[in-house]
Amino acid sequence: MYGIPYLGDELRTRQHLTLTQVGLLVACPTVGLVGALYGWGAAADRWGERVVIALGLGGAGGALGVAAWGASGMVALGGLLVVAGAAGASVYSASGRLVMGWFSARERGLAMGIRQTSTPLGMGLAALAMPPLAGRYGLTGAFGFLAVLCGVIALLIAVFAADPARPEAAVDAAPAPNPYRGDNTLWRVHGSAALLVVPQFTAGAFSLVLLVDVRGWSPVHAGQLIAVAQGLGAVSRIVVGRWSDRVGSRLRPMRQLAVLTGAVVAATALTTAFPSPLTPALLVVAIALSASTNGLSFTSTAERAGPAWSGRALGVHNTGQNLTAALVPPAMAALISATAYWPGFALAAVVACCSALIVPVPRRPAVPARTADAEAGASRTTPA
């Protein structure tokens, strides 16, 4: 999903693609993912999470293998990346359900934070691996590495993952009420989370080429710095998840972090417009901070929707985020190509502040996590 931005220098110099073309390739896996989320969610409802994740990652590994050893040209490569993204969508549709099934309300913030470290850790691994692999072995080595990695993880999931027990519904039970009807809270959570994708993907996708173009760094050294930033992003998701458990709220910390993200990304734009030695440090902070809120919005969506609607609500949530993720790289690449790097980062900062305005923070004090857990106890899934 996130390896293509770190192949930007290889694609531009050896494949002679423009920055806009690279942005289109960056978006291809996300395009495939958005189209497949609902189908994988329905499959997880019927056959369970373990088999769905294993099959999806196996399919992604196959498509990436063809990209490594059989693709020629931008169109063919883009098509295979769309297929790989569609297969990998199984992880998005099923892995969050595992967390909601195995952990209680007072534990979910931390557990979901750990689950959400997958994104920055994946970006960090890509930042470390992609530039040197592409520099030495070309695109064949880079995509071959991704194909093998997906295959190995698919095997590990098939062997070791455990589906949570599913509660049996009463025969005469009334259908659960639609959480979207008469209440815009979930839509506001979806919208604010989608907007926060803009600064996250702007910082994540363009930091490497910014450091190469503006600061004169080598792609390998830039990738190493970004890997550190993504590692900090993984840590931030765990810390923020634990924080939300302690304060009994997901949305209040989310609003505060959105405001802080806007401030840091704005400072990054300023130091890019007026070159400063602070630019690399601010990029690290921007990448780490913009990654911190994802678990909060995801957990809040599942908790607000309830067990009967959480799968569909998470599908809507993921679709909104990933549609935004698909649009950001090509749109930002076009803006940066037409102007400079700083307008792109400035726009991302404004979007982060807009996100903070629509986070639906309740006026009344949040219910403590332990109390909420006790009230929801009857509807929780009991681990096998």
C-alpha positions in Angstrom: 0.0 0.0 0.0 2.7 2.5 1.0 5.8 1.4 -0.8 5.3 3.3 -4.0 6.1 6.8 -2.6 9.6 5.6 -1.7 10.2 4.5 -5.3 9.6 8.0 -6.5 13.2 8.8 -7.3 13.6 5.4 -9.2 10.4 6.0 -11.2 11.4 9.5 -12.1 15.0 9.0 -13.0 15.1 5.5 -14.5 11.5 5.1 -15.7 11.3 8.7 -16.8 8.0 9.4 -15.2 6.8 12.8 -14.1 5.9 13.6 -10.5 2.2 13.6 -11.5 2.6 10.1 -13.0 4.3 8.8 -9.9 1.4 10.3 -7.9 -1.1 8.3 -10.0 0.9 5.1 -9.3 0.9 5.9 -5.6 -2.9 6.1 -5.7 -3.4 2.8 -7.7 -3.4 0.4 -4.6 -5.8 2.6 -2.8 -8.2 2.6 -5.8 -8.3 -1.1 -5.7 -8.7 -1.2 -2.0 -11.7 1.1 -2.0 -13.5 -1.0 -4.6 -13.1 -4.2 -2.6 -13.7 -3.2 1.0 -17.4 -4.1 1.1 -16.9 -7.5 -0.6 -14.2 -8.5 1.8 -16.3 -7.4 4.8 -19.2 -9.6 3.6 -16.7 -12.5 3.3 -15.4 -11.9 6.8 -19.0 -11.9 8.1 -19.6 -15.3 6.5 -16.3 -17.2 6.8 -14.4 -15.4 9.5 -11.4 -13.0 9.7 -8.5 -15.5 9.6 -9.3 -17.1 6.2 -10.2 -13.7 4.6 -6.9 -12.0 5.6 -4.8 -15.0 4.6 -6.5 -15.3 1.2 -6.3 -11.6 0.5 -2.6 -11.2 1.4 -1.8 -14.3 -0.7 -3.6 -12.7 -3.7 -1.7 -9.4 -3.1 1.6 -11.3 -3.1 0.7 -13.0 -6.4 -0.1 -9.6 -8.1 3.1 -8.1 -6.8 5.0 -11.1 -8.0 3.7 -10.5 -11.5 4.5 -6.8 -11.2 8.1 -7.7 -10.3 8.8 -10.2 -13.0 6.2 -9.8 -15.7 5.0 -6.1 -16.0 6.2 -3.6 -18.5 5.0 -0.1 -18.8 3.1 2.3 -16.5 -0.4 1.0 -17.5 0.4 -2.6 -16.7 2.1 -1.7 -13.5 -0.8 0.5 -12.4 -3.3 -2.3 -13.2 -1.4 -4.8 -11.1 -1.1 -2.4 -8.2 -4.9 -1.9 -8.3 -5.3 -5.7 -8.1 -2.8 -5.9 -5.2 -4.7 -3.2 -3.4 -8.0 -4.9 -3.9 -6.6 -8.1 -2.5 -5.0 -6.4 0.4 -8.3 -4.7 1.3 -9.1 -7.9 3.2 -6.8 -6.7 6.0 -8.7 -3.5 6.4 -12.1 -5.2 6.4 -11.3 -8.0 8.8 -8.5 -7.1 11.2 -10.4 -4.4 13.1 -13.2 -6.9 13.8 -10.7 -9.1 15.5 -9.8 -6.2 17.9 -13.5 -5.4 18.6 -14.2 -9.1 19.3 -11.3 -9.9 21.6 -11.1 -6.7 23.7 -13.4 -4.8 26.1 -14.2 -1.1 26.0 -11.6 -0.2 28.6 -8.9 -2.0 26.5 -9.9 -1.2 23.0 -8.1 2.1 22.7 -4.7 0.6 23.5 -5.5 -2.6 21.5 -6.6 -0.7 18.4 -3.7 1.7 18.8 -1.4 -1.3 18.6 -3.3 -2.6 15.6 -3.1 0.8 13.9 0.7 0.8 14.2 0.6 -1.4 11.1 0.4 1.7 8.8 3.4 3.7 10.1 5.5 0.6 10.7 4.7 -0.5 7.1 5.7 2.9 5.8 8.8 2.8 7.9 9.8 -0.6 6.5 9.1 0.7 3.0 11.2 3.8 3.6 14.1 1.6 4.7 13.8 -1.1 2.1 12.5 0.4 -1.1 15.2 3.0 -2.0 18.2 0.6 -1.6 16.4 -2.3 -3.2 15.4 -0.2 -6.2 18.8 1.4 -6.4 20.6 -2.0 -6.6 18.0 -4.3 -8.2 15.5 -1.9 -9.8 11.8 -2.3 -9.6 12.1 -6.0 -9.9 13.9 -6.2 -6.5 11.5 -3.8 -4.8 8.3 -5.4 -5.9 9.8 -8.9 -5.4 10.5 -8.0 -1.8 6.9 -6.9 -1.3 5.5 -10.0 -3.0 7.5 -12.3 -0.7 6.6 -10.3 2.4 2.9 -10.6 1.6 3.2 -14.3 1.1 5.0 -14.9 4.3 2.5 -12.8 6.3 -0.4 -14.6 4.7 1.1 -18.0 5.8 1.6 -16.7 9.4 -2.0 -15.4 9.6 -3.3 -18.8 8.3 -1.4 -20.7 11.0 -1.6 -18.4 14.0 -4.5 -16.0 13.9 -7.6 -16.9 15.9 -11.1 -15.7 15.2 -13.1 -14.4 18.2 -16.3 -16.2 19.2 -19.5 -14.8 17.7 -22.5 -14.1 19.8 -25.7 -16.0 19.0 -28.6 -13.7 18.1 -31.9 -14.5 19.8 -34.6 -15.7 17.4 -37.2 -13.1 18.4 -34.7 -10.2 18.9 -35.6 -6.9 17.2 -33.1 -5.6 14.6 -30.6 -3.2 16.0 -31.5 0.5 15.2 -29.7 2.2 12.4 -27.0 4.4 14.1 -27.0 6.8 11.1 -30.7 7.6 11.4 -31.5 10.9 13.1 -27.9 11.4 14.2 -25.0 12.9 12.3 -22.3 11.9 14.9 -20.9 9.0 12.8 -20.9 11.0 9.6 -18.9 13.7 11.4 -16.4 11.1 12.7 -16.1 9.7 9.1 -15.6 13.2 7.7 -13.0 14.4 10.2 -11.0 11.2 9.8 -11.1 11.5 6.0 -9.8 15.1 6.2 -7.0 14.1 8.5 -5.8 11.7 5.8 -4.7 14.8 3.8 -1.9 16.0 6.1 -0.9 12.3 6.8 -0.5 11.4 3.2 1.0 14.7 2.2 3.8 14.4 4.7 4.2 10.6 4.2 4.2 10.6 0.4 6.2 13.7 -0.4 8.8 14.0 2.4 11.3 11.9 0.6 11.2 13.8 -2.7 11.1 17.1 -0.7 14.3 16.2 1.1 16.0 15.1 -2.2 14.9 18.1 -4.2 15.0 20.9 -1.6 17.6 19.7 0.9 19.8 17.7 -1.5 19.7 14.5 0.5 20.2 11.1 -1.1 17.1 8.9 -1.4 18.6 6.3 1.0 19.4 8.8 3.7 16.0 10.4 3.3 14.3 7.0 3.5 16.2 6.3 6.7 14.9 9.5 8.3 11.4 8.8 7.2 11.6 5.3 8.7 12.4 6.9 12.1 9.4 9.2 11.7 7.1 6.3 10.9 8.4 4.4 13.9 7.5 7.4 16.1 4.1 7.4 14.4 3.6 3.8 15.4 4.5 4.6 19.0 2.2 7.7 19.0 -0.8 5.5 18.1 -0.2 3.2 21.1 0.3 6.2 23.4 -2.8 8.0 22.1 -4.9 4.8 22.4 -3.9 4.3 26.0 -4.6 8.0 26.6 -8.1 7.6 25.2 -8.7 4.6 27.5 -7.7 6.6 30.6 -9.8 9.7 29.8 -12.8 7.7 28.6 -13.0 9.5 25.3 -11.8 8.9 21.8 -13.0 12.2 20.2 -11.7 14.8 22.6 -8.1 13.7 22.1 -8.7 13.4 18.4 -9.7 17.1 18.2 -6.7 18.2 20.2 -4.3 16.2 18.0 -5.9 17.6 14.8 -5.2 21.1 15.9 -1.7 20.2 16.8 -1.2 18.5 13.5 -2.3 21.6 11.7 0.2 23.7 13.6 3.1 21.4 12.9 2.3 21.0 9.2 2.0 24.8 8.8 5.4 25.2 10.4 6.8 22.7 7.9 5.3 24.7 5.0 6.9 27.8 6.4 10.4 26.2 6.7 10.0 24.8 3.2 9.1 28.2 1.7 12.0 29.8 3.6 14.7 27.0 3.6 15.7 26.2 7.2 17.7 23.4 8.9 14.5 22.7 10.9 12.8 21.3 7.9 13.9 17.6 8.4 13.0 17.7 12.1 9.6 19.2 11.4 8.9 16.6 8.7 9.6 13.9 11.3 7.2 15.4 13.8 4.5 16.0 11.1 4.7 12.3 9.9 4.6 11.0 13.5 1.8 13.3 14.7 -0.5 13.0 11.6 -0.5 9.2 12.1 -1.6 9.4 15.7 -5.4 9.9 15.3 -6.3 7.0 13.1 -7.0 4.5 15.8 -9.1 6.9 17.7 -11.5 7.5 14.8 -11.6 3.8 14.0 -12.4 2.7 17.6 -15.0 5.5 18.0 -16.8 4.4 14.9 -17.0 0.8 16.0 -18.2 1.7 19.5 -20.7 4.2 18.3 -22.2 1.8 15.7 -22.5 -1.1 18.1 -21.9 -4.8 17.4 -24.7 -5.2 14.9 -23.6 -2.3 12.7 -19.8 -2.0 13.3 -18.9 -4.0 10.2 -20.9 -1.7 7.9 -19.8 1.4 9.8 -16.2 0.5 9.6 -16.6 -0.2 5.9 -18.0 3.3 5.4 -15.2 4.8 7.5 -12.5 2.9 5.6 -14.0 3.9 2.3 -14.0 7.6 3.1 -10.4 7.5 4.3 -9.1 5.5 1.4 -10.9 7.5 -1.2 -9.2 10.6 0.2 -5.9 8.7 0.3 -6.4 7.8 -3.4 -7.0 11.5 -4.3 -4.3 13.1 -2.2 -1.1 11.9 -4.0 -2.0 12.9 -7.6 -3.7 16.1 -6.5 -0.8 17.2 -4.3 1.7 16.1 -6.9 -0.1 18.3 -9.5 -0.2 21.3 -7.0 3.5 20.9 -6.0 4.5 20.6 -9.7 2.6 23.7 -10.6 3.8 25.8 -7.6 6.3 24.5 -5.0 6.3 22.2 -2.0 5.2 24.7 0.6 1.7 25.4 -0.9 0.9 21.7 -0.7 1.9 21.5 3.0 0.1 24.8 3.7 -3.1 23.4 2.2 -2.7 20.2 4.3 -2.4 22.3 7.5 -5.7 24.1 6.6 -7.5 20.8 6.1 -6.2 19.5 9.5 -7.7 22.6 11.2 -11.0 22.1 9.3 -11.1 18.5 10.6 -10.7 19.7 14.2 -13.8 21.8 13.7 -16.1 18.9 12.8 -14.9 16.3 15.3 -18.2 15.6 17.3 -16.9 16.1 20.8 -19.8 15.8 23.3 -20.6 18.7 25.6 -21.2 16.5 28.6 -18.3 14.7 30.3 -17.3 11.4 28.7 -18.4 8.2 30.4 -15.4 6.6 32.0 -14.2 3.6 30.1 -14.9 1.1 32.9 -18.5 2.3 33.3 -19.1 2.2 29.6 -17.7 -1.3 29.4 -20.0 -2.4 32.2 -23.0 -1.0 30.5 -22.1 -2.6 27.2 -21.1 -5.9 28.8 -24.2 -7.7 27.6 -23.5 -7.0 24.0 -19.8 -7.8 24.0 -18.4 -10.8 22.4 -16.9 -13.2 25.0 -13.5 -14.6 23.9 -13.5 -18.3 23.2 
